[in-house]
């Protein structure tokens, strides 16, 4: 279990590297009029990183290099200042994301799964290499870092020695974190400062490793990360076997209207049809599910068909897709 010292250290860590150097925005729609974000226009997306370099289709390397082996993508710190990171080249808007990961060992080393939006809404998993029995969950709304008391540390068995599946189920009503299918945390919309700090805008998925315990970091950051990194122990390697995504609101683009940063202000565009997500269309329940059994990076077909389960993107953009409806459509498509 995390100690009070660790909570205090987290509070002192005013500018964590993954939340600054690697979590950034080129245009913040809270302050500016920004161009539309490229959306995931299909209901499902999956990547099997064990297939090698070709699996990086639909991903962008934003820092360092990525190696591949039998365990999938290898994010390696081989020397000081390494911080290999990738992100999806599309955004998704509410949905489910599963990441099968084996985190890196090593004091001060942080293995991160981060969802980030243009206005700096953020959802996190962060595995601290100094601890072999837990992982951190966290979230931020609109880059509000006035406090660092939002983290929790659920137990997980030897995360640096075996793969675990880390899942986020994200709706406009609540956020759920699951480890190997077991729910470990729930955040209700109203619990995040009446929704003002609730992550609710389209996000990319980012995967990466960094040295929170580098000597150049603040005392609070180093303590939070478990201590200073000993670079004589390199390499430190984080492995990601696969990623699966269900996008509850598939669209070609997502556009912010106004500067509120609320989910209701996001316009979804498919071909010539636009729509928004309304609060009256909230889902009543959510469930963790597998998005695809494909062994390579793939996205499901979005084209029209004579099949009874095929629906055009233009017609689907006029309704909000509940998790149950999305899963029914996916099941139908997989039977074609």
N, C-alpha and C positions, 0 to 999 in steps of 0.2 A: 504493500500500500504506500502511496506517496506520503511523504512527511510534510509537516507544516513548513519546514524549511524550504521545500520545493515550491509550495504555494507562494511563499514570500518571495522566492527568487523569480517566479513567474510575474509577480506584480512589479518587480524591479526591472524586468526586461522590457523596457519601453519601446525598443525597436529591434525586433528579431529579424535576422537576415532574410528568412523566407517570407516574412511579412513586409519586407522593404525592397531588397535587391531583386527578389524573385516574385513578389506580389506588388504589381504596379499597374497603372493604367495610362495609356497614351492619350486618352480623352475621357474626362470624367463628366458624364451627362448630368450630374448634379449642378455643374457650373458652366457647362458649354453645350452647344448643339453639336452632337456627334453623328458620324455616319452610322448606318445600320450595321448590326452584327450579323455575320454569316451564321445561319442556323443549321442544325441537324434536321434535314427535311424528311427524315424517315423515323419510324417508331423505335427501331433497334439498331444498335451498332456494337460490334465486338472486335477485339484484337487479341490474337493469340501470338504473344511475343516469342514463343518457342520456334516459330517459323523463320526467324531471322530478320535481316535488315528490311525485307519487304513489308514486314508488319508495321513499319513506321509510316505507311500511307495513312493520311488523315491526321498525322501528328507532326509537330514542328519541334526540332531541337533548339531550345533557347539558350542553353549554356552547356559547354563541354561536349563530350562524345558519349555514345551509347554502344556498349558491346553486347554480343549475344552468345548464349550457350544453351545447354540442355534445359536449364531452369528458366530460360526466357531472357528478357532485357536485363542487362547488368549496368547499374549506376555505380560507378567506381570513383572513390576518392583515392587517387594514387599518390598525390602530393598536396601540399598546402595550397589553398585557394581553389581546388577543384570543387565544382558543385553542379554535376551534370543534371539537366532538367529538360523535360519535354512537356508539351501541352497540346491539346486537341486543336485542330485548325477550324473548329466550329464551336458554337455555343449550344447548350440545351436549356430548356425552361421547365423546371420541375420534372421529377422523374426518379429513377433508381440507377445507382451506379455500384457495381461490384468490382473490387480490385483484389486479385489474388497476389499477395506480396509476402516475401521473406525479408524482413528489415535487416539493416546493417548492425553488426556488433561494434563496440568501441565507445569508450568514454567520450562524451561531447559530440557524438555523431547523431544526426537527426535524419530519419527517413520519413518523407512527407508525401501525403496525398492531400491535395488542396483543390477546392473548387473556388473560382474567383470570377467576379463580375466586373464590368467596366466602372461601376460606382463603388467598387471595393466591398461588396458583400462577400463573405468568405465562410467556407465550411472546411474543417480540417480533421485529418487523422495525422498524428505525428508520433513515431516510435523513437524513443530515446535509447540509444545504444548502451547506455550505462545501466539500464534496468531490464531484466530478463523476464518480467512477469506482468507487464502492463503496457498500455499504449494510451496516448493522450487524445481526447476529443475536444474540439473547440469550435467557436464560430465568432464572427464579427459582422456587424451591420454598418455599412457605409464608412468603414475604416475607423469606427469608434474604438479608440484604444485608451479611453479614460480609466478603464479598470481591466485587470487581468484575473478576474475571479470566475470566468466562465468555463474554464477547463475542468474536465473530469478525467480520471485515470482508471478505466475498467481493466480488470485482470485479463491476461491472455498468456497462454502457455508458450514459453520459449519462442518469442516472435522472431528472433534472429537465427533460429535453428530449424524451423519448420514453416511451411506456408500456411497462412490463414487468409480467409476471405473477409475483407472489410467492406461493408455495404452501407450506403446512405440511401434512405428513402425520404424524398423531399417533396412536400406539397405546400400549398399556400397556408395550410392549417398547422402543420407540425413537421419537425425534423426527427428522423429516427436513425440511430447508429446501431449496426448489428455486427457481431463477430461470429463467423461461421454459422450464420443463421439465427443466432441468439441476440435478442434485443438487449442492449447495454445502456442506452440513454434515449430519452425523448425530450424534445424541446417544443413546447407549444408556442404558437404565434404570439399570443398575448403575454407570455412570460418574458419576452424579449423587449422590455420597455414598451408595453402595449403595442408591439409589432414594429416599433421604429427601428429596433436593432435586429429585426428578424431578416435573415438572408432571403431575398425574394425576387431577384432579377437574373436574367440569363447568364449562365456561367460556362467557362471553359474548365476542363479537367487538367490539372498539372501534377506531374510526378517528378520527384527529385530528392537528392540527398545533399546535405550541407553540414558544415562544421560549426555547430552552435557553441562549441567549446574552444574555438580558435582563440589564441591569446589576444588578438586584436578586439575581440568582442567585449561588451560591458561586463562588469562583475556579475550583475543580475542574470544576464543571458548565459554566461558560463556556468553559473550555479544551477540555473534551470536545466541546462543540458547535461548536468551530471558531473561537470568538471572539465578541466582542460584536456584537449586532444593530445595524445602522444603520437606524433607523426612517424615515430620509429616503428609503429605497429601497422602501417599501411601495407596492403590496401584494405579499405573498408568498402564493402559491396552490399548494395540493396538490390534484390531481385524482384522483378514483376513478371509473373507468368501470363496473366491475362487481365483484360478490362472488358466489362460488359455494361452497356447503357440502355435503358429504356427512357425515351424522351416523351413525356406526357403531352407536350405541345409542339409537335414537329412543325417546322416552318423553314422557308428559304432564308428569311431574314427576321430579326427582332429589332424594333426601333423604339427608343425612348421618346415619349411625348412629354413636354414640360420638364421640370427639374425635381420632381418629388421622389423619384426612385422607388415608387410603389409598383407592385406587380400589375396593378390595374392600369398603369400608364404605358405598359409595353404593348406595342402593336405587332401582331404576327402577320407576315405577308407570305402568301403562296400564290404564285402566278399573278393574277389581277385582283385577288381577293384579300382583304385585310380583316383582322378581328383582334379582340382583346380578351383577356381572362377576367371574368367578373367574380365578385365575392360570392354571388349566389350559386355559383357552379362548383363549390367546394366539394371535394371527395369526402365520402363518409368513412372510408377505411383505406388502408394501404397494406400491401404485402410484399415480401421479398420474393423475387422470382428470377429464374434464369432467362437471359435475354436472347441467347443464341448458342447453338452447339457447333457453329462453324469453327474450323481449325485455322482459319486465316482471318485477317482483318476484313470485315464485311459490313455492309449496310443493307437493310431489307429493301425490297423493291417498292417504289412509290408510284408506279405507273398504273393507269387504268386497266381493268380486265373485265371479261365477261363473267368472272366468278362472282358469287354473291357476297364474298367477303372483301372484294376490291372496292375502294372508295377513292375518288379523285382528291388530290391535294387541295384543290380549290374549294370543294364542298366541305372537306374536313376542317378547314381553317375557320369556319364559321361557328364551330362548337368547341367547348372545352372538353378535352378528353380526360375522363376520370381514370384512375388506375385500373379499375375493373374493366372498363371499355377497351383500354389499350391492350390489356392482357388477352381479352377475348379476340381482338383483331389479330394480335400476334399469333395466337394459337391457330386461328383460321388460316393465316398466311403460311404457317409452317406445314400445314397439311396439303398445300397445293403441289 
